Amino acid sequence: MKREVYPPNVWRTRLITLAFILAVAAPAHQVSAYYKIIDLGTLGGRSSEAYSINNNGQIVGWAEDSSKNMKATLFDQTGGGNNIDLGALGGKWSEAYSINNNGQVAGRARDSSGYYRATLFEPTGSGKNIDLGTLGGPDSAAYSINNYGQIVGYAYVSSRYYKATLFDPSGGGNNIDLGTLSGWYSNAYSINNYGQIVGGAQNNSGEVIATLFDPTGGKNINLGVLVSGGFSDALSINNKDQIVGWAWDSSGYQRATLFDSTGAGNNIDLNTLIDPGLGWGILEYAHSINDNGWIVGYGINPAGQYRAYLLIPEPASAAIMVLGATLIASKRRR
C-alpha cells in the first residue's frame, strides 16, 4: 500500500527548531548521558563501517576480511564478532548499505567484469544476490530499501554522469531518474515508508548539498550545511522525519550531522552530543537512523582506528526525539 508523502510546513519548522534549541541548551555536565557506544568489529581484518540499522536492531555495512577485501556484512549488534559475509556478484568486493524491517538487504557488489552494480543481497550469506541494473551507464549502487521493497540509490546514465535513481526491485531494469538541484548529477541514499527520499544533489554552482527529493518529479528541497559554502549529504531519513548524514565544518572536515528536515538550516553536529572524555575522535559520518533514534556510522575510536559505531540515545536526548516524533505523528492523524 502506498502512503501519502507529507511535505514540510510551518508547524513542523517550529517544532523541530524547539527540539534543536532544547538539545543544544542542555547543560554541559549532561553530555555523557546522551549515548553509549559499541565497537562492532570486522570479518578478520582491521576496519569496518556500519551503514544501516533496522527497527529490530539488525545492522549492515562492510567489514574487511582476513584477505583485506571489503565485504558486505551483517553485524552482530552485541559487538561479539559473529558477523556474516553477504558475498558479491562474482567479484571480491561488496558493501551492504540498507536493511529493512523484513531483513531485505540492498547495496552494491562487483561483478565478474569489475563493475559495481546495485544489488539486492540474500541476507543469509548464501550468495544468491540480484543485479538491479543501471540507467544505461556502467555502474550503479542501491543505498536504501524501505519496508515496501522500494529501492533508491544512483545509476550512471552515461560513462560520465549519474543520477539519483528509484530502482526496479525485480532486476528487470525499469529504473527511474529522480533529477538534481539544477546540476549534473545526484545520489539518493534513503527512502522511508512514506516515500520520502534524501540524498545529495549538485546545484548550479557545482556544490553537492544534502537534498530531500520529491519522488513525484517536482521541486527538490536543499537541506543546507553546517557552515556557509560547505558541502553536505543526507544519508538517512526515518519514518519520524529525522535525517542524518554529514556536513563540512569550518576546517573542511566531515562531521556526522542531524539535519533540519524542513530545509530551514537548523542542523546539528552530532560530535557535540557525545562525551569527549570517552576518547573518540571525530565521528565523520552518520549513515543511518532508525525510528528509535539509534544512529550508526563510522568515526575514529580511542585507539585511532576507523570503526563502525552505534549511538543509542540516553534519556535526555531520547525525550527530545520522542517529543518531536509524537507531535508530528499526532499532526498527521488529524
HUTASUL-V944120 format. One record per residue. N is the residue number from 1. RES is the residue in three letters. PSI is psi in whole degrees, -180 to 180 (999 if undefined). Layout:
# HUTASUL-V944120
n->N res->RES psi->PSI
n->N res->RES psi->PSI
This chain:
# HUTASUL-V944120
n->1 res->MET psi->130
n->2 res->LYS psi->131
n->3 res->ARG psi->155
n->4 res->GLU psi->141
n->5 res->VAL psi->127
n->6 res->TYR psi->115
n->7 res->PRO psi->158
n->8 res->PRO psi->150
n->9 res->ASN psi->177
n->10 res->VAL psi->-40
n->11 res->TRP psi->-45
n->12 res->ARG psi->-33
n->13 res->THR psi->-46
n->14 res->ARG psi->-42
n->15 res->LEU psi->-50
n->16 res->ILE psi->-38
n->17 res->THR psi->-42
n->18 res->LEU psi->-44
n->19 res->ALA psi->-41
n->20 res->PHE psi->-43
n->21 res->ILE psi->-43
n->22 res->LEU psi->-41
n->23 res->ALA psi->-47
n->24 res->VAL psi->-31
n->25 res->ALA psi->-5
n->26 res->ALA psi->140
n->27 res->PRO psi->147
n->28 res->ALA psi->-33
n->29 res->HIS psi->-10
n->30 res->GLN psi->-5
n->31 res->VAL psi->-40
n->32 res->SER psi->-12
n->33 res->ALA psi->-2
n->34 res->TYR psi->-53
n->35 res->TYR psi->149
n->36 res->LYS psi->162
n->37 res->ILE psi->139
n->38 res->ILE psi->128
n->39 res->ASP psi->121
n->40 res->LEU psi->-3
n->41 res->GLY psi->-164
n->42 res->THR psi->-164
n->43 res->LEU psi->27
n->44 res->GLY psi->-9
n->45 res->GLY psi->-157
n->46 res->ARG psi->-31
n->47 res->SER psi->160
n->48 res->SER psi->165
n->49 res->GLU psi->129
n->50 res->ALA psi->129
n->51 res->TYR psi->-28
n->52 res->SER psi->143
n->53 res->ILE psi->133
n->54 res->ASN psi->180
n->55 res->ASN psi->-6
n->56 res->ASN psi->2
n->57 res->GLY psi->8
n->58 res->GLN psi->137
n->59 res->ILE psi->134
n->60 res->VAL psi->160
n->61 res->GLY psi->-135
n->62 res->TRP psi->157
n->63 res->ALA psi->148
n->64 res->GLU psi->134
n->65 res->ASP psi->-178
n->66 res->SER psi->-15
n->67 res->SER psi->10
n->68 res->LYS psi->24
n->69 res->ASN psi->139
n->70 res->MET psi->120
n->71 res->LYS psi->139
n->72 res->ALA psi->135
n->73 res->THR psi->138
n->74 res->LEU psi->114
n->75 res->PHE psi->151
n->76 res->ASP psi->112
n->77 res->GLN psi->-17
n->78 res->THR psi->-13
n->79 res->GLY psi->11
n->80 res->GLY psi->-8
n->81 res->GLY psi->5
n->82 res->ASN psi->65
n->83 res->ASN psi->149
n->84 res->ILE psi->126
n->85 res->ASP psi->121
n->86 res->LEU psi->0
n->87 res->GLY psi->-167
n->88 res->ALA psi->-151
n->89 res->LEU psi->36
n->90 res->GLY psi->-18
n->91 res->GLY psi->-171
n->92 res->LYS psi->-18
n->93 res->TRP psi->147
n->94 res->SER psi->163
n->95 res->GLU psi->137
n->96 res->ALA psi->121
n->97 res->TYR psi->-22
n->98 res->SER psi->141
n->99 res->ILE psi->128
n->100 res->ASN psi->179
n->101 res->ASN psi->-10
n->102 res->ASN psi->1
n->103 res->GLY psi->8
n->104 res->GLN psi->138
n->105 res->VAL psi->129
n->106 res->ALA psi->152
n->107 res->GLY psi->-140
n->108 res->ARG psi->155
n->109 res->ALA psi->150
n->110 res->ARG psi->137
n->111 res->ASP psi->-176
n->112 res->SER psi->-15
n->113 res->SER psi->-2
n->114 res->GLY psi->3
n->115 res->TYR psi->145
n->116 res->TYR psi->133
n->117 res->ARG psi->141
n->118 res->ALA psi->135
n->119 res->THR psi->138
n->120 res->LEU psi->111
n->121 res->PHE psi->147
n->122 res->GLU psi->116
n->123 res->PRO psi->-10
n->124 res->THR psi->-9
n->125 res->GLY psi->18
n->126 res->SER psi->-18
n->127 res->GLY psi->4
n->128 res->LYS psi->71
n->129 res->ASN psi->152
n->130 res->ILE psi->127
n->131 res->ASP psi->121
n->132 res->LEU psi->-3
n->133 res->GLY psi->-167
n->134 res->THR psi->-164
n->135 res->LEU psi->26
n->136 res->GLY psi->-18
n->137 res->GLY psi->-169
n->138 res->PRO psi->-29
n->139 res->ASP psi->162
n->140 res->SER psi->168
n->141 res->ALA psi->142
n->142 res->ALA psi->116
n->143 res->TYR psi->-19
n->144 res->SER psi->141
n->145 res->ILE psi->126
n->146 res->ASN psi->-178
n->147 res->ASN psi->-9
n->148 res->TYR psi->6
n->149 res->GLY psi->9
n->150 res->GLN psi->136
n->151 res->ILE psi->132
n->152 res->VAL psi->161
n->153 res->GLY psi->-135
n->154 res->TYR psi->159
n->155 res->ALA psi->144
n->156 res->TYR psi->136
n->157 res->VAL psi->-17
n->158 res->SER psi->-170
n->159 res->SER psi->-9
n->160 res->ARG psi->-36
n->161 res->TYR psi->142
n->162 res->TYR psi->155
n->163 res->LYS psi->151
n->164 res->ALA psi->136
n->165 res->THR psi->138
n->166 res->LEU psi->115
n->167 res->PHE psi->151
n->168 res->ASP psi->111
n->169 res->PRO psi->-13
n->170 res->SER psi->-14
n->171 res->GLY psi->11
n->172 res->GLY psi->-10
n->173 res->GLY psi->5
n->174 res->ASN psi->67
n->175 res->ASN psi->149
n->176 res->ILE psi->130
n->177 res->ASP psi->124
n->178 res->LEU psi->0
n->179 res->GLY psi->-170
n->180 res->THR psi->-163
n->181 res->LEU psi->46
n->182 res->SER psi->8
n->183 res->GLY psi->-162
n->184 res->TRP psi->-28
n->185 res->TYR psi->166
n->186 res->SER psi->170
n->187 res->ASN psi->132
n->188 res->ALA psi->123
n->189 res->TYR psi->-22
n->190 res->SER psi->140
n->191 res->ILE psi->129
n->192 res->ASN psi->-176
n->193 res->ASN psi->-5
n->194 res->TYR psi->4
n->195 res->GLY psi->9
n->196 res->GLN psi->136
n->197 res->ILE psi->131
n->198 res->VAL psi->159
n->199 res->GLY psi->-143
n->200 res->GLY psi->145
n->201 res->ALA psi->147
n->202 res->GLN psi->135
n->203 res->ASN psi->-177
n->204 res->ASN psi->-4
n->205 res->SER psi->-1
n->206 res->GLY psi->2
n->207 res->GLU psi->143
n->208 res->VAL psi->124
n->209 res->ILE psi->143
n->210 res->ALA psi->136
n->211 res->THR psi->139
n->212 res->LEU psi->109
n->213 res->PHE psi->144
n->214 res->ASP psi->109
n->215 res->PRO psi->-11
n->216 res->THR psi->-3
n->217 res->GLY psi->12
n->218 res->GLY psi->-139
n->219 res->LYS psi->128
n->220 res->ASN psi->151
n->221 res->ILE psi->128
n->222 res->ASN psi->120
n->223 res->LEU psi->-5
n->224 res->GLY psi->-167
n->225 res->VAL psi->-173
n->226 res->LEU psi->-32
n->227 res->VAL psi->149
n->228 res->SER psi->135
n->229 res->GLY psi->1
n->230 res->GLY psi->178
n->231 res->PHE psi->162
n->232 res->SER psi->164
n->233 res->ASP psi->137
n->234 res->ALA psi->120
n->235 res->LEU psi->-18
n->236 res->SER psi->140
n->237 res->ILE psi->128
n->238 res->ASN psi->-173
n->239 res->ASN psi->9
n->240 res->LYS psi->22
n->241 res->ASP psi->19
n->242 res->GLN psi->130
n->243 res->ILE psi->131
n->244 res->VAL psi->163
n->245 res->GLY psi->-133
n->246 res->TRP psi->158
n->247 res->ALA psi->153
n->248 res->TRP psi->145
n->249 res->ASP psi->-172
n->250 res->SER psi->-16
n->251 res->SER psi->2
n->252 res->GLY psi->14
n->253 res->TYR psi->147
n->254 res->GLN psi->134
n->255 res->ARG psi->133
n->256 res->ALA psi->132
n->257 res->THR psi->141
n->258 res->LEU psi->118
n->259 res->PHE psi->149
n->260 res->ASP psi->114
n->261 res->SER psi->-12
n->262 res->THR psi->-15
n->263 res->GLY psi->10
n->264 res->ALA psi->-10
n->265 res->GLY psi->10
n->266 res->ASN psi->68
n->267 res->ASN psi->150
n->268 res->ILE psi->132
n->269 res->ASP psi->117
n->270 res->LEU psi->-18
n->271 res->ASN psi->-23
n->272 res->THR psi->-5
n->273 res->LEU psi->15
n->274 res->ILE psi->158
n->275 res->ASP psi->116
n->276 res->PRO psi->-20
n->277 res->GLY psi->-12
n->278 res->LEU psi->-18
n->279 res->GLY psi->0
n->280 res->TRP psi->144
n->281 res->GLY psi->-155
n->282 res->ILE psi->132
n->283 res->LEU psi->108
n->284 res->GLU psi->-38
n->285 res->TYR psi->141
n->286 res->ALA psi->107
n->287 res->HIS psi->-27
n->288 res->SER psi->145
n->289 res->ILE psi->129
n->290 res->ASN psi->-178
n->291 res->ASP psi->-9
n->292 res->ASN psi->-2
n->293 res->GLY psi->7
n->294 res->TRP psi->137
n->295 res->ILE psi->134
n->296 res->VAL psi->154
n->297 res->GLY psi->-148
n->298 res->TYR psi->155
n->299 res->GLY psi->-164
n->300 res->ILE psi->118
n->301 res->ASN psi->177
n->302 res->PRO psi->-21
n->303 res->ALA psi->1
n->304 res->GLY psi->14
n->305 res->GLN psi->145
n->306 res->TYR psi->121
n->307 res->ARG psi->149
n->308 res->ALA psi->143
n->309 res->TYR psi->159
n->310 res->LEU psi->124
n->311 res->LEU psi->124
n->312 res->ILE psi->122
n->313 res->PRO psi->133
n->314 res->GLU psi->174
n->315 res->PRO psi->-39
n->316 res->ALA psi->-52
n->317 res->SER psi->-33
n->318 res->ALA psi->-38
n->319 res->ALA psi->-39
n->320 res->ILE psi->-45
n->321 res->MET psi->-43
n->322 res->VAL psi->-41
n->323 res->LEU psi->-50
n->324 res->GLY psi->-46
n->325 res->ALA psi->-40
n->326 res->THR psi->-44
n->327 res->LEU psi->-36
n->328 res->ILE psi->-45
n->329 res->ALA psi->-40
n->330 res->SER psi->-43
n->331 res->LYS psi->-41
n->332 res->ARG psi->-35
n->333 res->ARG psi->-16
n->334 res->ARG psi->999
